[in-house]
């Protein structure tokens, strides 16, 4: 970069001590760029079918933005903060079904996400409805969840 722009002077990055989420539409846009709606299907001997399904909403940022990510917990009234030492990042993570269903989904239905992430959100909501109706406890419902999941996020064509 220095070779391409030899006259550029480095500027110290501004550090925001107490970042606040300005409005819900900002958070929806931020989530469209930085958030993830994930579905985890994992083995569980305690389950009748041998598998459990978990909805995951997360936003990951560099750990210098830790205060911003932590502020999501109070703003959305759910979730937790996890630090990753391996990637120097912080993660807002919501895995509790009732919080995802009663707080995250209504928030993003009211404050729309645009772009390809909106399709992931829509699929995530379909899976949430299957879980709400206890469909994940049947083979048919589990297969339906796996099918929807297989086309989400990076697998979306």
FENHU-V401932 format. One record per backbone hydrogen bond with DSSP energy under -0.5 kcal/mol. NH is the residue of the N-H (numbers start at 1). CO is the residue of the C=O. If there is no record, write none. Layout:
nh=<NH & NH>
co=<CO & CO>
This chain:
nh=<5 & 6 & 8 & 16 & 17 & 22 & 26 & 27 & 28 & 29 & 30 & 31 & 32 & 33 & 34 & 35 & 36 & 38 & 38 & 40 & 41 & 42 & 42 & 44 & 47 & 50 & 52 & 54 & 56 & 57 & 58 & 59 & 60 & 61 & 63 & 65 & 66 & 69 & 70 & 71 & 72 & 72 & 73 & 74 & 75 & 76 & 77 & 78 & 80 & 82 & 84 & 85 & 88 & 89 & 90 & 91 & 92 & 93 & 93 & 94 & 100 & 101 & 102 & 103 & 104 & 105 & 107 & 108 & 109 & 110 & 111 & 112 & 118 & 119 & 119 & 120 & 121 & 122 & 123 & 124 & 125 & 126 & 127 & 128 & 129 & 130 & 131 & 132 & 133 & 134 & 135 & 136 & 137 & 138 & 142 & 143 & 144 & 145 & 146 & 147 & 148 & 149 & 150 & 151 & 152 & 155 & 156>
co=<1 & 3 & 5 & 14 & 15 & 20 & 23 & 23 & 24 & 25 & 26 & 27 & 28 & 29 & 30 & 31 & 58 & 36 & 56 & 54 & 39 & 40 & 52 & 50 & 44 & 47 & 42 & 40 & 38 & 94 & 36 & 92 & 34 & 90 & 88 & 62 & 63 & 65 & 66 & 67 & 68 & 69 & 70 & 70 & 71 & 72 & 73 & 73 & 93 & 91 & 89 & 83 & 84 & 84 & 61 & 82 & 59 & 80 & 91 & 57 & 96 & 97 & 98 & 99 & 99 & 100 & 103 & 104 & 105 & 106 & 107 & 110 & 115 & 115 & 116 & 116 & 117 & 118 & 119 & 120 & 121 & 122 & 123 & 124 & 125 & 126 & 127 & 128 & 129 & 131 & 130 & 130 & 134 & 135 & 138 & 139 & 140 & 141 & 142 & 143 & 144 & 145 & 146 & 148 & 149 & 152 & 153>
